[in-house]
């Protein structure tokens, strides 16, 4: 950490570090894959009981209402302590959207379950042929009485095979523009007609799955916003998603892995001036990301609505850059699929590197984010894209 902290923030850091050291189960420390649902949710509930599961939520809705600096402190200390990755679609995506756009009934039903870990959520946006061009989605929903009847196919659904609920985009009508006629809906995944099929990734995990809908009946009360007006809700959620993807949490975990490699006597990387220079570069990149995240999060906190596209680019490419250094320093151990062990210490070299390849794709590819910055932030004409 290169920043100055107030005494209050320094006390909070000490409190967090001591609590994590005493409470994270040893078998869950420094994992790369998310642990199985039962183990992940046990840790989730422990964080919830401590009051730290939703630091960015308002207190009025059960959150911690932490400052952006406190949020970063939590991320830094969790990375250093090796806290396991958790399912966060409920915490980071649908929870904040229900706070902003949901009905009182929807908030009362779903927010407490998210906080307590009683419900895992997944996102039903991407489809075959409708990923970056999300408005081309073809999953359809027909209004019949007081229900939507949904037919279609979602893909790349993170933890969809483990989830209890999905927030999804479905097409309820055709409009003059592709973005018209799309509806945002909450789907109970125990509803008849839903089939889930896990997808194994290059990293060897089953982080994603595809989901099929065959005459799935969903009450109209599960629509967020208005029928056919879901695109505004969807884009608000994407802005929130990019802010959370743009957090330094994953970069801090990657940096911790690089430091652990440097400390391993088999590599003796700390004795190498070239490595020390690379490590310093990774630390500076991470601090730059933290400063950028704090700037955007503080603007959001004040209602400024700062664009989060550049933050998503910076965060994901910082992670990949750090893990590229780790692979280079690992030398002949770099291609090994299995983690190395130093007695009880687990040292991952390859797993997180392979997982990081998808970071620049999901949440809107980094190429799409650059187009958004060019046209909506810099005001460049569409015709100017591709000219440099």
C-alpha positions as CSV (number, residue, x, y, z in Angstrom):
1,X,0.0,0.0,0.0
2,X,1.4,3.4,-1.1
3,X,-1.4,5.6,0.2
4,X,-1.8,7.6,3.3
5,X,-4.7,6.5,5.6
6,X,-6.6,8.3,8.3
7,X,-6.4,6.9,11.8
8,X,-10.0,5.7,11.5
9,X,-9.2,3.8,8.3
10,X,-6.0,2.4,9.8
11,X,-8.0,1.1,12.8
12,X,-10.5,-0.5,10.4
13,X,-7.7,-2.2,8.5
14,X,-6.3,-3.7,11.7
15,X,-9.7,-4.9,12.7
16,X,-10.3,-6.5,9.3
17,X,-6.9,-8.2,9.2
18,X,-7.2,-9.6,12.7
19,X,-10.8,-10.9,12.1
20,X,-9.9,-12.5,8.8
21,X,-6.8,-14.2,10.3
22,X,-8.9,-15.7,13.0
23,X,-11.9,-16.7,10.9
24,X,-11.0,-17.9,7.4
25,X,-10.8,-21.7,7.4
26,X,-7.3,-22.8,6.4
27,X,-8.6,-25.1,3.7
28,X,-10.3,-22.2,2.0
29,X,-7.2,-19.9,1.9
30,X,-5.5,-18.9,-1.4
31,X,-7.8,-21.0,-3.6
32,X,-8.1,-20.0,-7.3
33,X,-11.4,-21.8,-8.1
34,X,-14.5,-20.9,-6.2
35,X,-15.0,-23.5,-3.5
36,X,-18.0,-25.8,-3.6
37,X,-21.4,-24.1,-2.9
38,X,-21.7,-25.5,0.6
39,X,-18.2,-24.3,1.6
40,X,-18.5,-21.0,-0.2
41,X,-21.9,-20.1,1.3
42,X,-20.7,-21.1,4.8
43,X,-18.0,-18.4,4.5
44,X,-20.5,-16.0,2.8
45,X,-22.8,-16.3,5.9
46,X,-19.9,-15.7,8.3
47,X,-19.1,-12.5,6.5
48,X,-22.8,-11.6,6.5
49,X,-23.0,-12.1,10.2
50,X,-20.0,-9.9,10.7
51,X,-21.8,-7.2,8.6
52,X,-19.2,-7.1,5.8
53,X,-20.9,-9.0,3.0
54,X,-22.3,-5.9,1.3
55,X,-20.0,-3.0,2.1
56,X,-21.3,-0.9,-0.8
57,X,-25.0,-1.3,0.0
58,X,-26.9,1.4,2.0
59,X,-27.5,0.7,5.7
60,X,-31.2,1.2,5.1
61,X,-31.2,-2.0,3.0
62,X,-28.9,-4.0,5.3
63,X,-25.5,-3.0,3.9
64,X,-22.4,-1.6,5.6
65,X,-22.5,1.7,3.7
66,X,-18.7,1.6,3.7
67,X,-16.8,4.5,2.1
68,X,-14.9,3.6,-1.1
69,X,-11.6,3.6,1.0
70,X,-13.1,1.1,3.4
71,X,-14.2,-1.1,0.5
72,X,-10.7,-1.1,-0.8
73,X,-9.3,-1.9,2.6
74,X,-11.6,-5.0,2.7
75,X,-10.4,-6.1,-0.7
76,X,-6.7,-5.6,0.2
77,X,-6.9,-7.5,3.4
78,X,-9.0,-10.3,1.9
79,X,-6.4,-10.7,-0.9
80,X,-3.6,-10.8,1.6
81,X,-5.4,-13.3,3.9
82,X,-6.3,-15.5,0.9
83,X,-10.1,-15.2,1.4
84,X,-12.0,-17.4,-1.1
85,X,-13.9,-16.0,-4.1
86,X,-17.7,-15.8,-3.6
87,X,-20.7,-15.7,-5.8
88,X,-21.5,-12.0,-6.1
89,X,-24.2,-11.6,-8.8
90,X,-26.7,-10.9,-6.0
91,X,-24.5,-8.5,-4.1
92,X,-23.0,-6.6,-7.0
93,X,-25.6,-6.7,-9.7
94,X,-29.2,-7.5,-9.0
95,X,-29.2,-6.2,-5.3
96,X,-28.2,-2.7,-6.2
97,X,-30.6,-2.6,-9.2
98,X,-33.5,-3.8,-7.0
99,X,-32.6,-1.0,-4.5
100,X,-32.8,1.5,-7.4
101,X,-35.5,0.1,-9.6
102,X,-37.4,-2.7,-7.8
103,X,-40.8,-2.6,-6.2
104,X,-41.1,-2.6,-2.4
105,X,-42.4,-6.2,-2.7
106,X,-39.4,-7.3,-4.8
107,X,-36.9,-5.6,-2.4
108,X,-38.6,-7.2,0.7
109,X,-38.5,-10.6,-0.9
110,X,-35.0,-10.7,-2.4
111,X,-32.7,-8.4,-0.6
112,X,-32.7,-10.2,2.8
113,X,-32.1,-13.5,1.1
114,X,-29.1,-12.1,-0.8
115,X,-27.6,-10.7,2.4
116,X,-28.1,-13.9,4.4
117,X,-26.8,-16.2,1.6
118,X,-30.1,-17.9,1.3
119,X,-30.3,-17.3,-2.5
120,X,-27.6,-17.4,-5.2
121,X,-28.2,-15.3,-8.3
122,X,-27.0,-15.6,-11.9
123,X,-27.3,-13.3,-14.9
124,X,-29.3,-14.2,-18.0
125,X,-28.0,-11.8,-20.6
126,X,-25.8,-13.5,-23.2
127,X,-27.1,-15.8,-25.8
128,X,-25.7,-17.6,-28.8
129,X,-25.3,-14.8,-31.3
130,X,-26.1,-12.1,-28.7
131,X,-23.1,-11.4,-26.5
132,X,-21.5,-8.1,-27.2
133,X,-24.5,-7.2,-29.4
134,X,-26.8,-7.9,-26.5
135,X,-29.8,-6.1,-28.0
136,X,-30.0,-8.9,-30.6
137,X,-31.2,-11.4,-28.0
138,X,-33.9,-13.8,-29.2
139,X,-35.2,-15.4,-26.0
140,X,-38.9,-14.6,-26.1
141,X,-41.6,-14.1,-23.5
142,X,-45.3,-13.9,-24.3
143,X,-47.7,-12.3,-21.9
144,X,-50.5,-14.7,-21.0
145,X,-52.8,-13.4,-18.4
146,X,-50.7,-12.5,-15.3
147,X,-47.7,-14.5,-16.5
148,X,-44.8,-14.4,-18.9
149,X,-44.2,-17.6,-20.9
150,X,-40.5,-17.8,-21.8
151,X,-38.8,-19.8,-24.5
152,X,-35.1,-19.5,-25.4
153,X,-31.5,-20.1,-24.6
154,X,-28.9,-18.3,-22.4
155,X,-25.2,-19.0,-22.4
156,X,-22.0,-18.1,-20.4
157,X,-24.2,-17.9,-17.3
158,X,-21.8,-17.6,-14.4
159,X,-22.6,-20.2,-11.7
160,X,-26.0,-20.7,-13.3
161,X,-25.9,-24.4,-12.4
162,X,-25.6,-23.5,-8.7
163,X,-28.0,-20.5,-8.7
164,X,-31.5,-20.3,-7.2
165,X,-32.6,-17.2,-9.2
166,X,-31.8,-15.5,-12.5
167,X,-32.2,-11.9,-13.6
168,X,-32.7,-12.0,-17.3
169,X,-33.5,-10.1,-20.4
170,X,-36.3,-11.4,-22.7
171,X,-37.9,-10.0,-25.8
172,X,-41.6,-9.3,-25.4
173,X,-42.2,-7.4,-28.6
174,X,-40.4,-6.0,-31.7
175,X,-39.6,-2.3,-31.9
176,X,-38.2,0.2,-34.3
177,X,-34.8,-0.2,-32.6
178,X,-33.4,-3.5,-31.2
179,X,-33.3,-2.1,-27.7
180,X,-37.1,-1.7,-27.7
181,X,-39.4,-4.4,-26.6
182,X,-37.0,-6.0,-24.1
183,X,-38.2,-6.8,-20.6
184,X,-36.1,-7.4,-17.4
185,X,-37.5,-10.2,-15.3
186,X,-36.6,-12.3,-12.2
187,X,-36.8,-16.0,-12.7
188,X,-37.0,-18.7,-10.0
189,X,-34.8,-21.5,-11.4
190,X,-36.8,-24.2,-9.8
191,X,-39.7,-23.4,-12.2
192,X,-40.6,-26.3,-14.5
193,X,-39.2,-26.1,-18.1
194,X,-35.7,-24.9,-17.2
195,X,-32.6,-27.1,-18.1
196,X,-29.1,-26.2,-17.1
197,X,-25.9,-27.5,-18.7
198,X,-22.5,-26.7,-17.2
199,X,-19.6,-25.6,-19.4
200,X,-16.0,-26.5,-18.6
201,X,-13.5,-23.7,-19.3
202,X,-9.8,-23.8,-20.4
203,X,-9.0,-23.4,-16.7
204,X,-10.8,-26.6,-15.9
205,X,-13.6,-25.1,-13.8
206,X,-17.3,-25.2,-14.5
207,X,-17.8,-21.5,-13.8
208,X,-20.3,-21.1,-16.7
209,X,-23.3,-22.9,-18.0
210,X,-26.0,-22.6,-20.6
211,X,-29.7,-22.4,-19.6
212,X,-32.7,-23.5,-21.8
213,X,-36.2,-22.3,-21.3
214,X,-39.2,-24.3,-22.6
215,X,-42.6,-22.7,-21.8
216,X,-41.3,-21.4,-18.5
217,X,-44.1,-19.5,-16.7
218,X,-43.1,-16.4,-14.6
219,X,-45.5,-14.1,-12.7
220,X,-45.7,-10.6,-14.1
221,X,-44.9,-9.3,-10.6
222,X,-41.3,-10.5,-11.3
223,X,-40.8,-7.9,-14.0
224,X,-38.5,-5.1,-12.9
225,X,-39.7,-1.8,-14.4
226,X,-42.2,-1.9,-17.2
227,X,-42.9,-4.5,-19.9
228,X,-40.9,-3.7,-23.0
229,X,-38.8,-1.1,-21.1
230,X,-36.1,-3.4,-19.7
231,X,-33.2,-1.9,-21.7
232,X,-32.9,1.0,-19.3
233,X,-32.7,-1.4,-16.3
234,X,-30.2,-3.6,-18.2
235,X,-27.8,-0.7,-19.0
236,X,-28.0,0.6,-15.4
237,X,-27.1,-2.9,-14.2
238,X,-24.2,-3.1,-16.7
239,X,-22.8,0.2,-15.4
240,X,-22.9,-1.3,-11.9
241,X,-21.4,-4.5,-13.2
242,X,-18.5,-2.7,-14.9
243,X,-17.8,-0.7,-11.7
244,X,-17.5,-4.0,-9.7
245,X,-15.5,-5.8,-12.4
246,X,-13.3,-2.7,-12.4
247,X,-12.6,-3.0,-8.7
248,X,-9.0,-3.9,-7.7
249,X,-10.2,-7.1,-5.9
250,X,-8.9,-9.6,-8.6
251,X,-5.7,-7.6,-9.3
252,X,-4.9,-7.7,-5.6
253,X,-5.4,-11.4,-5.5
254,X,-3.1,-11.7,-8.6
255,X,-0.5,-9.5,-7.0
256,X,-0.6,-11.6,-3.8
257,X,0.2,-14.7,-5.9
258,X,3.1,-12.9,-7.5
259,X,4.5,-12.0,-4.1
260,X,4.0,-15.6,-2.9
261,X,6.0,-16.8,-5.9
262,X,8.7,-14.4,-5.1
263,X,9.0,-15.6,-1.6
264,X,9.3,-19.3,-2.6
265,X,12.9,-20.5,-2.3
266,X,12.6,-22.6,-5.4
267,X,12.4,-19.5,-7.6
268,X,14.5,-17.1,-5.6
269,X,12.9,-14.3,-7.6
270,X,13.6,-11.6,-5.0
271,X,17.3,-12.0,-5.7
272,X,16.8,-11.0,-9.4
273,X,16.9,-7.2,-10.1
274,X,14.8,-7.7,-13.2
275,X,12.1,-9.4,-11.2
276,X,12.2,-6.7,-8.5
277,X,11.6,-4.1,-11.3
278,X,8.7,-6.2,-12.6
279,X,7.2,-6.5,-9.1
280,X,7.4,-2.8,-8.6
281,X,5.7,-2.2,-11.9
282,X,2.9,-4.6,-10.9
283,X,2.5,-2.8,-7.6
284,X,2.3,0.6,-9.3
285,X,-0.2,-0.7,-11.8
286,X,-2.4,-2.0,-9.0
287,X,-2.1,1.3,-7.1
288,X,-3.1,3.2,-10.2
289,X,-6.1,0.9,-10.5
290,X,-7.1,1.5,-6.9
291,X,-6.8,5.3,-7.4
292,X,-9.0,5.1,-10.5
293,X,-11.6,2.9,-8.7
294,X,-11.7,5.3,-5.7
295,X,-12.3,8.2,-8.1
296,X,-15.2,6.4,-9.9
297,X,-16.7,5.0,-6.7
298,X,-16.6,8.4,-5.0
299,X,-18.3,10.0,-8.1
300,X,-21.0,7.3,-8.0
301,X,-21.5,7.9,-4.3
302,X,-22.1,11.6,-4.9
303,X,-24.5,10.8,-7.8
304,X,-22.1,11.9,-10.4
305,X,-22.5,8.8,-12.6
306,X,-18.9,8.5,-13.8
307,X,-18.4,6.3,-16.8
308,X,-17.1,2.9,-15.7
309,X,-16.0,1.5,-19.1
310,X,-12.4,2.7,-18.8
311,X,-12.2,1.2,-15.3
312,X,-13.3,-2.2,-16.6
313,X,-10.5,-2.0,-19.2
314,X,-7.9,-0.9,-16.7
315,X,-8.8,-3.6,-14.1
316,X,-9.0,-6.6,-16.4
317,X,-5.8,-5.7,-18.3
318,X,-4.0,-5.0,-15.1
319,X,-4.8,-8.5,-13.8
320,X,-3.6,-10.1,-17.1
321,X,-0.4,-8.1,-17.0
322,X,0.4,-9.2,-13.4
323,X,-0.3,-12.8,-14.2
324,X,1.8,-12.6,-17.4
325,X,4.7,-11.6,-15.1
326,X,4.0,-14.5,-12.8
327,X,4.1,-16.9,-15.8
328,X,7.4,-15.5,-17.0
329,X,9.0,-15.6,-13.5
330,X,7.8,-19.2,-13.0
331,X,10.0,-20.4,-15.9
332,X,9.7,-24.1,-16.5
333,X,6.9,-24.4,-13.8
334,X,4.7,-22.0,-15.8
335,X,3.0,-24.6,-17.9
336,X,2.1,-26.8,-15.0
337,X,-1.6,-27.3,-14.6
338,X,-1.5,-28.3,-10.9
339,X,-0.5,-25.9,-8.1
340,X,2.8,-26.3,-6.4
341,X,3.0,-27.0,-2.7
342,X,5.5,-25.7,-0.1
343,X,4.5,-27.9,2.8
344,X,1.1,-26.5,3.7
345,X,1.4,-23.5,1.3
346,X,-0.4,-23.7,-2.0
347,X,1.1,-21.8,-4.9
348,X,-1.0,-21.4,-8.0
349,X,0.8,-20.4,-11.2
350,X,-1.5,-21.5,-14.0
351,X,-5.1,-21.7,-12.8
352,X,-5.6,-18.0,-12.3
353,X,-3.6,-17.1,-15.5
354,X,-6.1,-19.2,-17.5
355,X,-9.1,-17.9,-15.7
356,X,-7.9,-14.3,-16.4
357,X,-8.3,-14.8,-20.2
358,X,-12.1,-14.4,-19.9
359,X,-11.9,-11.1,-17.9
360,X,-11.6,-8.9,-21.0
361,X,-14.6,-10.7,-22.6
362,X,-17.3,-10.8,-20.0
363,X,-19.2,-7.7,-18.9
364,X,-18.9,-6.3,-22.4
365,X,-15.7,-7.0,-24.2
366,X,-12.9,-4.5,-23.8
367,X,-13.2,-3.7,-27.5
368,X,-16.8,-2.7,-27.0
369,X,-15.8,-0.6,-23.9
370,X,-13.2,1.3,-26.1
371,X,-16.0,2.0,-28.6
372,X,-18.2,3.3,-25.8
373,X,-15.4,5.6,-24.6
374,X,-14.7,6.8,-28.1
375,X,-18.3,7.6,-29.0
376,X,-20.0,8.5,-25.7
377,X,-17.2,9.9,-23.6
378,X,-14.9,11.5,-26.2
379,X,-17.7,12.3,-28.6
380,X,-16.0,10.9,-31.7
381,X,-18.3,10.3,-34.7
382,X,-19.1,6.7,-35.5
383,X,-17.4,7.1,-38.9
384,X,-14.1,7.9,-37.2
385,X,-13.9,4.5,-35.5
386,X,-11.2,2.4,-37.0
387,X,-9.1,5.4,-38.1
388,X,-6.0,6.2,-36.1
